[in-house]
Amino acid sequence: MLIHPEGTRSRDGKMHEFKGGAAKLAIEAGVPIIPVRIDGAWDIFPPHKKLPKIFRFGRRYPIKISFGAPLYPEGKSVNELTALTQKAIEQLGGAS
């Protein structure tokens, strides 16, 4: 299952504070969170556009997807796991 932990699409393309829903689900289900960072998606499909833009001047927009190590929920609170998830995603590509 893919969950965007900010709870909404970014209006400015920057990463904002995560909400606890993904961590709560992971804790209750006893499953790890796999941190994933998607760089370039905002350029392709900003929230003010109705359709994504795949090309710019005849070239495709670059996109980079990075995966981090699993974060296991055992013994962590929702707030702890949420903070760990945000830190792990920020470290995958530098904070935006």
C-alpha positions in Angstrom: 0.0 0.0 0.0 1.3 3.5 -0.8 0.6 6.3 1.6 1.7 9.9 1.2 2.5 10.7 4.9 2.0 14.4 4.5 -1.7 13.8 4.0 -2.0 16.0 0.9 -0.1 17.1 -2.2 2.4 19.8 -1.6 1.3 23.2 -3.0 5.0 24.4 -3.3 6.9 21.2 -4.1 8.6 21.1 -0.7 8.3 18.3 1.9 6.1 19.3 4.9 5.5 17.8 8.3 4.2 14.2 8.2 1.0 13.1 9.8 0.8 9.9 11.9 -1.7 7.8 9.8 0.9 5.7 8.1 2.8 5.0 11.3 -0.5 4.1 13.1 -1.4 1.6 10.4 2.1 0.1 10.5 2.0 -0.3 14.2 -1.5 -1.8 14.3 -0.7 -4.2 11.4 2.8 -5.1 12.7 4.3 -4.3 9.3 7.4 -2.3 8.4 7.4 1.1 6.6 9.5 1.3 3.5 10.6 4.9 3.1 10.3 6.1 -0.6 11.3 9.4 -2.0 10.0 10.6 -5.3 11.9 13.6 -6.7 10.6 15.4 -9.8 6.9 14.4 -9.6 5.8 17.9 -8.6 7.3 19.3 -11.9 5.3 16.7 -13.8 2.0 17.1 -12.0 1.7 20.2 -9.8 -1.5 20.5 -7.9 -2.8 23.5 -10.0 -2.7 21.4 -13.2 -5.6 19.1 -14.3 -3.3 16.8 -16.3 0.4 15.8 -15.9 3.0 17.3 -18.2 5.3 14.5 -19.4 7.5 16.5 -21.8 9.3 19.9 -21.6 10.8 21.2 -24.9 10.6 17.7 -26.4 12.4 16.0 -23.5 10.9 14.0 -20.6 10.9 15.5 -17.2 13.5 13.7 -15.0 12.2 11.7 -12.1 14.1 9.9 -9.4 12.7 7.3 -7.0 14.8 6.2 -4.0 14.0 3.4 -1.5 15.3 3.3 2.1 15.7 0.5 4.5 12.6 -0.9 6.2 11.5 0.8 9.5 10.1 -1.7 11.9 7.3 -0.4 14.3 8.0 -2.7 17.2 8.3 -0.7 20.5 7.8 2.7 18.8 5.0 5.2 19.3 3.1 6.8 16.4 5.1 10.0 16.9 8.4 8.2 17.0 7.8 6.1 13.9 6.4 9.2 12.1 9.6 11.2 12.9 11.8 8.3 11.9 10.0 8.0 8.6 10.3 11.7 7.8 14.0 11.7 8.7 14.7 8.6 6.6 12.9 10.1 3.5 14.7 13.4 3.9 18.0 11.6 4.0 17.3 9.7 0.8 17.6 12.9 -1.2 18.4 15.8 1.1 15.6 17.8 2.7 13.4 19.7 0.3 
